[in-house]
Amino acid sequence: MLIHSASQLLTLAGGPQRGRDLGTLGIIEKGAVLMRDEKIVVVGTSAELKSAYPDEPSLDATGCVVMPGFVDPHTHVIWGGDRANEFAMKMAGAKYLDILAAGGGIISTVRATRTASIESLIAQTRPRLLRMFAHGTTTAEAKTGYGLQTATELRLLKALLALDDESPLDLAITFLGAHAIAPEFKDDPQGYTDLVCDTMLPMLKGWWETHAPELALPFVDVFCENRAFDLEQSRQILTRARSLGFPLKIHADEFDNIGGASLAVDLGAASADHLVKTSDADIAALGKSDTVAVALPCTPFGLAEKDYTPAQKLLDANAILALATDCNPGTSWNESMQFAIALSCRYMGLTPAQAIAASTINSAHAIRRSDRIGSLEAGKQADLLILSIPDYRHLGYRYGTNLVKQVIKRGRVYSVDVGYYRTA
Ligand SMILES: [Zn+2]
């Protein structure tokens, strides 16, 4: 199929964009792209491709931007229950301890997740994935982490594999058994750390090789913060995971700077995520590494906090910057990368072009798939968006509504645009 006449076709060609190179969109005016068998064959101008492929079935994108599908490289999309009550309490002025006393916080989600069947977890997560897809996310990372006990964490992995199979978008799965200290270990964080290292990770390895032998091993992630896993416990978990062959990720510097970002660099992690309180030394280390700095602007927004990831410092340090939604029930229930882009422009000082590159080719690199997705180039997977906007700068500028008209995943076209009124 030939998609042609796009007012702008954004290729994002040339690989991950480091530092001040961020925002190189590779725009083709009146652009076209030819897809066959789930892959992109060629990209060019409409005049060139229409004359070279006159008999190809075609899709007219007049007046629209065509670009790679969004890659959301940090989500906690699978969980049980919700925390709407807690949000209402917070907005009414309740303090963190009041909410904990009322049974709120992450542990309430852990409780709801532990008691949910696999069928229920799949049914609760499916509409979130479909909303992501309708908003243009064609690949999403998805973490476990609301089980905090071996059996539930495995149930979450099973559910994620089933959802990856059934849904149009692709999932990159991450094991986050070290999301928080399990409630049974609240006075013994080292005991829970040892359980993750000595029981969960070896079991995960064997389980994955039996249940998903055709897939690469999942990422292993850790929440490195005060009151979660300290720097030494984080190092213990990630070092153990690396020795078992798992690729790594880390949650670092959301609330305090305790050295997680430099640990990620030292261990060759694919990404370090949050990075709000990151020190200048840690930023410099990221800038000299291939560890992607993933900013999650929906999270401070969700918490009504004022501090965001210092994107300008990261770009000055030559880091590879990416954006994600952090979709989760406590701090950021948002499925839309378009909204993350809008926030990053206002609160991190990104231009729309920089935010788009951070949400496609760079976010693909954060899950180590930039060789397959994240740009429109010959040989890559045909994952792309047709947006009902004439100019890419409408992304970021506009927010709160969906600008996606069609999502194309592995060459299949899905229409999501409403575009008309319908009466009952
Ligand atoms: Zn997270």
Residues whose N, C-alpha, C, O or C-beta is under 5 A from the ligand:
A	BS01	ZN	none
